[in-house]
Amino acid sequence: MTSITVALDEQSAEQAQRAASERRTTVERLIRDYVDQLAASKARFERLAAEWRQEAGPLSSSTDRAMLPAYQAIIGMGRTALPFIFEELHQRGGHWFWALRAITGENPVPPEHRGNVEAMTQDWLRWARDRGCI
């Protein structure tokens, strides 16, 4: 078993304690459950992303790529997928822009960067850093 230390500020600790009390459990159990859910979400994302990359490989149309079932399932994960998408975007690049716009409702890419995948990637990573997503 791996041991993890979690440091919470006073306000977060109080919120965690209230949430644990409402659920009739401990803060430790609440955190363990969250970590388990996060791991399951990451595994699901990785499976879907691998499936999407394989299916999207021969496609040149970004619309066709975004309409693939695996990509749509990632969008369906909502905000839970954001840290995984940003990690993927940072490490491997890729056309995650449609999903990011669908999930966040925002588009930080200025008109002069449209079509420039590297610039668009940097725009989204800057957006994520500015909001504490990465």
C-alpha positions in Angstrom: 0.0 0.0 0.0 1.2 3.5 -0.8 0.9 6.2 1.7 -0.1 9.7 0.6 -0.1 12.9 2.7 -2.8 15.4 1.9 -2.4 19.0 3.2 -5.6 21.0 3.4 -6.0 24.6 4.4 -8.4 25.3 7.2 -11.4 26.1 5.0 -10.9 23.0 2.9 -10.4 20.8 6.0 -13.7 22.1 7.4 -15.5 21.4 4.1 -14.0 17.9 4.0 -15.1 17.2 7.5 -18.6 18.5 6.8 -18.8 16.4 3.7 -17.6 13.3 5.6 -20.1 13.9 8.4 -23.0 14.2 5.9 -22.0 10.9 4.3 -21.3 9.3 7.6 -17.8 8.5 6.8 -14.3 9.7 7.5 -12.2 12.3 5.6 -9.7 9.6 4.9 -12.3 7.4 3.3 -13.7 10.4 1.3 -10.2 11.1 -0.1 -9.6 7.4 -0.9 -12.9 7.3 -2.7 -12.0 10.4 -4.7 -8.6 9.0 -5.6 -10.3 5.8 -6.8 -12.8 7.7 -8.9 -10.0 9.8 -10.4 -7.9 6.7 -11.2 -11.0 5.1 -12.9 -11.6 8.3 -14.9 -8.0 8.5 -16.0 -8.1 4.8 -17.1 -11.3 5.4 -19.0 -9.9 8.5 -20.7 -6.7 6.7 -21.7 -8.7 3.8 -23.2 -10.9 6.2 -25.1 -8.0 8.4 -26.3 -6.1 5.4 -27.6 -9.3 4.2 -29.4 -9.8 7.7 -30.8 -6.2 8.0 -32.0 -6.5 4.7 -33.8 -9.8 5.4 -35.5 -8.9 9.0 -36.3 -5.5 8.1 -37.9 -6.6 7.9 -41.5 -9.1 10.8 -41.3 -8.1 14.3 -42.5 -11.3 16.1 -41.5 -11.3 17.6 -38.0 -15.1 17.3 -38.0 -15.0 13.6 -38.9 -12.4 13.1 -36.1 -14.5 14.9 -33.5 -17.6 12.9 -34.4 -16.0 9.6 -33.6 -17.7 7.8 -30.7 -14.6 7.7 -28.5 -14.0 11.4 -28.9 -17.7 12.1 -28.1 -17.4 9.9 -25.0 -14.5 11.9 -23.8 -16.5 15.1 -24.3 -19.3 13.3 -22.3 -16.9 13.0 -19.4 -17.2 16.7 -19.0 -14.8 18.7 -16.7 -13.5 15.5 -15.3 -11.6 15.0 -18.6 -9.9 18.4 -18.6 -6.7 17.5 -16.7 -6.3 14.4 -18.8 -6.8 16.3 -22.1 -4.4 19.0 -21.0 -1.8 16.4 -20.1 -2.3 14.7 -23.4 -2.1 18.0 -25.3 1.1 18.9 -23.5 2.8 15.6 -24.0 1.5 14.4 -27.4 -0.3 17.3 -28.9 -3.3 16.4 -30.9 -6.6 17.9 -32.0 -8.3 18.3 -28.7 -9.6 21.8 -29.4 -13.1 20.7 -30.3 -13.4 18.8 -27.0 -12.0 21.7 -25.0 -14.4 24.2 -26.5 -17.3 21.8 -26.0 -16.4 21.1 -22.3 -15.4 24.6 -21.2 -17.7 26.7 -23.4 -14.6 28.9 -24.1 -12.2 29.5 -27.0 -8.9 31.2 -26.1 -7.6 30.9 -29.6 -7.3 34.2 -31.4 -8.4 34.4 -35.1 -4.8 34.7 -36.2 -3.9 31.3 -34.6 -6.7 29.3 -36.2 -5.3 26.5 -38.2 -1.9 26.7 -36.5 -2.0 23.6 -34.3 1.2 24.5 -32.3 -0.1 28.1 -31.6 -3.6 26.7 -30.7 -2.0 24.2 -28.4 0.0 27.0 -26.6 -3.2 29.1 -26.3 -5.1 26.3 -24.6 -2.2 25.4 -22.3 -1.9 29.1 -21.3 -5.6 29.1 -20.6 -5.3 26.0 -18.5 -2.3 27.5 -16.5 -4.1 30.8 -16.0 -7.1 28.9 -14.4 -5.0 26.5 -12.3 -6.0 23.5 -14.4 -2.4 22.5 -14.9 
